[in-house]
Amino acid sequence: MNEINLNQAAVDLQIDDLEKAAILMLSMGEEAAAKIFKRLKRDEVRKLSAAIAKLQHVSTVEVKWILQQFFGLYQEQSGINGTSRLYLQRTLDLALGPRFARSMLDGLYGEEVGQELQLLQWVPPEVIGSFFAKEHPQLQAVLLSFLPADLSSAVLEVFPPDTHDDLLFRVANLKEINDVMLHELRLTINRCLEFVTELAGTQVDGVKQVAEILNRYRGDRGRVLDTLRQYNQGVAVEVERSMFTFDALARQNAEVLQELFQEIPADLLALALKGTEGSFRKALLGALPKRMAQSLETQIRAQGAIPLSKVEQARADIMQQVRALVEQGSIEFQLFDEQVVS
């Protein structure tokens, strides 16, 4: 195998897809990366941002091969270069007229209000509901029809219960939205986004931050937690619980993992491992017998698309079992990255 192939194999082995995406985003510059972030879902933005923040010591060889992989896949899948919306709009305007052209283009490229609606996923449902509470029910129905189903349902709950039937009936009967209604929708959405932007400050999860600090603290962590219990027992309990994250499983040795996996149902573990990074999954499954690990991998792939809420619930259920086993003294669970000697 020549040097180039060795470099390629090294990249494929050590860097998972999420890290490759993070390196690609950093390579393309702020403006281009921002445009991509706008098209991602909230959870995707968080995962990719976390991956970018963790990047360090990436060699030029790795960056070069990741970029070449990306453009290789692009050439294979793109075929003829796509035509811009502006070009199609001008052409279809001449052929069909502006009204019919926009209707066709919306079907191809998504609704014109799509960008504003994409930003609404970052706004709490109660804030969205409060801004639309005094609007005409038809405008409320248009909003509910455009929002993703989970967010739309949460916003509906904000409106008075006696209006729900009427709003759902209006949504069911929507067929075409006129320009005036779209304009009003866009104005109200923008007012909502401006309000959130003005009030938004830097949010800090204090409990999680303390847990992260303790995770890196080189002193007596037990003493710190005991002191925290004296000040506020409830806060101390929350800090300890926040340390029992699903990611903490990767810190455990093979013996602890084997004991845990004897207690955790295989289907629950397979669900919790859905969507995890390759290195994390490898660390956990490496503690299992090869045949059992292969069986779990097969079970994970066979699940297909799974709602994120179900995966997160499965992880929470597992960590609840872990905490129970620790409290019973059945296992020794390593919450911190501690130095060891051999």
C-alpha positions in Angstrom: 0.0 0.0 0.0 1.5 3.4 -1.0 1.8 6.4 1.3 -1.4 8.0 0.0 -3.5 5.0 0.6 -2.0 4.7 4.1 -3.0 8.3 4.9 -6.5 7.7 3.6 -6.9 4.5 5.7 -5.7 6.5 8.7 -8.3 9.2 8.2 -11.1 6.7 7.7 -10.1 4.8 10.9 -9.6 7.7 13.3 -12.2 10.3 12.2 -15.9 9.6 12.3 -18.4 11.3 10.0 -19.4 14.0 12.6 -15.8 15.1 13.0 -15.3 15.1 9.2 -18.3 17.4 8.9 -16.8 19.7 11.6 -13.5 19.9 9.8 -15.3 20.6 6.5 -17.3 23.4 8.1 -14.1 25.0 9.5 -12.4 24.7 6.1 -15.1 26.5 4.2 -15.1 29.8 6.1 -17.7 31.6 8.4 -20.1 32.8 5.7 -20.5 29.5 3.9 -20.7 27.6 7.2 -23.4 29.9 8.5 -25.5 29.2 5.4 -25.3 25.5 6.1 -26.1 26.0 9.8 -29.3 27.7 8.8 -30.5 24.6 7.0 -29.8 22.2 9.9 -32.2 21.2 12.6 -31.7 22.3 16.2 -30.2 19.0 17.4 -27.9 18.8 14.3 -26.6 22.3 15.0 -25.9 21.4 18.6 -24.1 18.2 17.7 -22.0 19.8 15.0 -21.1 22.8 17.1 -20.0 20.5 19.9 -17.8 18.5 17.4 -16.3 21.8 16.1 -15.5 22.9 19.6 -13.7 19.7 20.4 -11.5 19.7 17.3 -7.8 19.8 18.0 -4.5 18.7 16.4 -6.0 18.0 12.9 -3.2 17.5 10.4 -3.1 19.0 6.9 -3.1 15.5 5.5 -6.3 14.7 7.2 -7.9 18.0 6.1 -6.8 17.4 2.5 -8.3 13.9 2.3 -11.6 14.9 4.0 -12.0 17.6 1.4 -11.2 15.2 -1.4 -13.7 12.7 0.0 -16.3 15.4 0.0 -15.8 16.6 -3.5 -15.5 13.0 -4.7 -18.9 12.2 -3.2 -20.3 15.5 -4.7 -19.2 14.6 -8.2 -20.7 11.1 -7.9 -24.1 12.3 -6.7 -24.6 15.8 -8.1 -24.8 15.0 -11.8 -25.6 18.2 -13.8 -25.2 21.3 -11.7 -28.4 22.6 -10.2 -30.0 25.8 -11.6 -30.5 28.7 -9.3 -34.0 29.7 -8.1 -33.5 33.2 -9.5 -32.9 31.8 -13.0 -35.9 29.6 -12.8 -38.1 32.4 -11.4 -37.3 34.8 -14.2 -37.8 32.1 -16.8 -41.1 30.8 -15.3 -42.4 34.4 -14.8 -42.1 35.0 -18.5 -43.7 31.6 -19.4 -46.4 31.3 -16.7 -46.8 34.6 -14.9 -45.5 35.5 -11.4 -48.4 33.7 -9.5 -48.0 30.3 -11.1 -44.3 30.6 -11.2 -44.1 31.1 -7.4 -46.5 28.3 -6.7 -44.3 25.9 -8.8 -41.0 27.1 -7.3 -42.3 26.8 -3.7 -43.0 23.2 -4.4 -39.4 22.8 -5.7 -37.5 24.9 -3.2 -39.8 25.1 -0.2 -42.0 27.9 1.0 -40.5 31.4 0.9 -41.1 31.8 4.7 -39.0 28.6 5.3 -36.0 30.5 6.6 -38.0 32.4 9.2 -39.8 29.2 10.2 -36.5 27.4 10.5 -35.4 30.0 13.1 -38.5 29.6 15.1 -37.4 26.1 16.2 -35.0 27.9 18.6 -37.9 29.9 20.2 -39.9 28.5 23.1 -43.5 27.5 22.1 -45.0 29.7 24.8 -43.2 32.8 23.2 -44.4 31.9 19.7 -47.9 31.4 21.1 -48.0 34.7 22.9 -47.1 36.6 19.7 -49.8 34.9 17.7 -52.4 34.9 20.4 -54.1 38.1 19.3 -53.8 37.4 15.6 -56.7 36.2 13.5 -57.4 32.5 13.8 -56.7 32.0 10.1 -53.2 33.4 10.5 -52.7 31.1 13.6 -53.8 28.2 11.4 -51.3 29.1 8.7 -48.5 29.2 11.3 -49.5 25.8 12.7 -49.6 24.3 9.1 -46.0 25.5 8.4 -44.4 24.5 11.7 -42.9 21.0 12.2 -45.5 18.7 13.9 -43.8 18.6 17.3 -43.4 22.4 17.5 -46.9 23.0 16.0 -48.5 20.8 18.7 -46.6 22.6 21.5 -47.7 26.0 20.2 -51.3 24.8 19.9 -51.2 23.9 23.6 -50.4 27.6 24.3 -53.7 28.8 22.7 -56.9 28.6 24.7 -58.3 25.0 24.7 -61.7 26.1 23.4 -60.0 27.3 20.2 -58.2 24.1 19.4 -61.0 22.4 17.4 -61.5 25.5 15.2 -57.8 25.9 14.6 -57.3 22.3 13.6 -60.4 22.5 11.3 -58.9 25.6 9.6 -55.5 23.8 9.2 -57.3 20.8 7.6 -59.0 23.0 5.1 -56.0 25.0 4.0 -55.1 24.7 0.3 -53.4 27.9 -0.9 -52.1 30.8 1.1 -52.4 34.2 -0.5 -49.7 36.9 -0.6 -51.3 39.1 2.0 -51.5 36.2 4.5 -47.9 35.2 3.8 -46.8 38.8 4.3 -48.6 39.0 7.7 -47.2 35.7 8.8 -43.6 36.8 7.9 -44.1 40.2 9.8 -45.3 38.5 13.0 -42.6 35.9 12.9 -39.9 38.6 12.5 -41.4 40.5 15.4 -41.2 37.4 17.5 -37.6 36.7 16.5 -36.6 40.3 17.2 -38.1 40.1 20.6 -36.2 36.9 21.4 -33.0 38.4 20.1 -33.3 41.5 22.3 -34.1 39.6 25.5 -31.7 36.7 24.9 -28.7 36.7 27.2 -26.0 34.2 27.7 -27.6 31.1 29.3 -25.6 29.1 31.8 -26.6 25.7 33.2 -25.0 26.1 36.7 -25.5 22.5 37.8 -24.0 21.1 34.6 -21.1 23.6 34.8 -20.3 22.5 38.4 -20.4 18.8 37.2 -18.0 19.6 34.4 -15.7 21.5 36.8 -15.7 18.6 39.2 -15.0 16.2 36.4 -11.7 18.1 35.8 -11.0 19.0 39.4 -7.7 17.5 40.8 -8.5 17.9 44.4 -10.8 15.9 46.7 -14.1 15.8 44.8 -15.8 13.9 47.5 -15.0 16.7 50.0 -16.3 19.3 47.6 -19.6 17.4 47.2 -20.0 17.0 51.0 -19.5 20.7 51.4 -22.1 21.4 48.7 -24.5 19.1 50.5 -24.1 21.2 53.6 -25.1 24.4 51.7 -27.8 22.9 49.6 -28.7 19.2 49.6 -31.0 19.5 46.6 -28.4 21.2 44.4 -25.8 18.6 45.5 -28.1 15.8 44.4 -28.7 17.5 41.0 -24.9 17.9 40.5 -24.3 14.2 41.2 -27.2 13.2 38.8 -25.8 15.4 36.1 -22.5 13.5 36.4 -24.3 10.3 35.5 -24.5 11.1 31.8 -24.6 8.5 29.1 -21.2 9.6 27.9 -19.7 8.6 31.2 -20.1 5.0 30.2 -17.0 5.4 28.0 -14.9 6.1 31.1 -15.7 2.7 32.6 -13.4 -0.3 32.4 -14.4 -3.6 30.7 -15.3 -5.3 33.9 -17.7 -2.6 35.0 -19.3 -2.4 31.6 -19.8 -6.2 31.5 -21.5 -6.0 34.9 -23.8 -3.2 33.7 -24.7 -4.9 30.4 -25.8 -8.0 32.4 -28.4 -5.8 34.0 -29.5 -3.7 31.0 -31.9 -5.3 28.5 -30.3 -5.7 25.0 -33.1 -3.9 23.2 -32.8 -0.9 25.6 -29.1 -0.7 25.0 -29.4 -1.0 21.3 -31.9 1.9 21.3 -29.7 4.0 23.5 -26.7 3.5 21.2 -28.6 4.7 18.2 -26.9 7.7 16.7 -23.8 7.6 18.9 -20.4 8.3 17.5 -18.3 5.4 16.2 -15.5 5.8 18.8 -18.0 5.8 21.7 -19.9 2.8 20.4 -16.6 1.0 19.9 -15.5 1.6 23.4 -18.7 0.2 24.8 -19.2 -2.8 22.5 -15.5 -3.6 22.9 -16.2 -4.8 26.4 -18.7 -7.5 25.2 -18.0 -10.9 23.6 -17.5 -10.5 19.9 -20.7 -12.4 19.0 -22.8 -10.3 21.4 -21.3 -7.1 20.1 -22.1 -8.1 16.5 -25.6 -9.0 17.5 -26.1 -5.5 19.0 -24.7 -3.8 15.9 -27.2 -5.7 13.8 -30.0 -4.8 16.1 -29.0 -1.1 16.0 -28.9 -1.0 12.2 -32.3 -2.9 11.9 -34.1 -0.2 14.0 -34.3 2.3 11.1 -35.1 5.9 11.9 -35.9 6.4 15.6 -37.4 9.6 17.2 -34.7 11.4 19.2 -36.9 11.6 22.2 -37.1 7.8 22.5 -33.3 7.5 22.2 -32.8 10.1 24.9 -35.4 8.4 27.1 -33.6 5.1 26.7 -30.3 6.7 27.8 -31.9 8.3 30.8 -33.5 4.9 31.8 -30.0 3.2 31.5 -28.4 5.9 33.7 -31.1 5.6 36.2 -30.3 1.9 36.5 -26.6 2.8 36.8 -27.3 5.2 39.7 -29.4 2.5 41.4 -26.6 0.0 41.1 -24.0 2.5 42.4 -26.2 3.4 45.4 -26.6 -0.3 46.2 -22.9 -0.8 46.1 -23.1 -3.3 43.2 -20.6 -1.5 41.0 -17.9 1.1 41.2 -18.8 3.8 38.7 -16.1 6.2 37.6 -17.7 9.6 37.3 -14.4 11.5 36.8 -11.4 11.3 34.5 -8.9 10.3 37.2 -5.2 9.6 36.9 -4.2 6.0 37.4 -1.0 4.2 38.1 0.0 0.7 37.2 
